[in-house]
Amino acid sequence: MKSPFTFNHTAPNTAVQKQQPALFLLHGMGSNETDLPQLVKDFEGTHHIFSLRGPIVRSPGYSFFEIEEIGKPIRDIFDKVVTHIQAFIREAITEHNLNPDDITILGFSQGAILAQTLALTMGNEISKVVALSGYIPEFVKAEYCKRDIHHLSIFISHGDYDYVIPSQWGLDSKEYFEAAGAKVTFKSYNDGHGVTPENHQDLVAFLNKN
């Protein structure tokens, strides 16, 4: 891979030569590429799993982009990282002979913002999305070139007491994707900005079902 990203990759435990599905993981602000793989351990034997590290140092970890304030990513940085992640996914599909019809992006917080943006901009290159505690930036809705997502299955979840990203923004994402024709599963939890055991069980059930 010629990607500018630092990342972890695990391949399925199989000698089968057929194209295989893949999960791409995008962490939240201040975290790193070791954070999210624990959520998808059930799929280590069946999926390629790519966990990317954000390129910006953000104590105690890393970030994919910077923000002006909550809800307002700095546009030029955000645009660049979206382009780089798109290129990473496309290169991985070719280099690792991935199943192009079974590509999933899972993101938490900042990663969920990117996951939803990538779903809208990559269209049928992405089949499933798990967006945990995120939102869709207004400039993405208003100005980005978006593709058809009637094929897309998306799991959106949010804590009712999220102190970082308001829970209403999760509902807004649900309504936006439904209006665009995606198949949406929405869950809310008695929690703040995090992933509860119930949330984890629900996202695994979503991935197994879809």
Protein Blocks (a to p, Z undefined) as FASTA:
>chain_A
ZZfbdcdddddddfbfbdcddddddddehiafklmmmmmmmmmmmpccdddddfbdcdfb
bcfbdcfbghiacfklmmmmmmmmmmmmmmmmmmnopafklccdddehjlmmmmmmmmmm
nmmmbfbdcdehiaddfklmmmmccddfklpccdddddfklckbcfklmmmmmmmmmmno
pacddddddddddddfklmmmmmmmmmmZZ
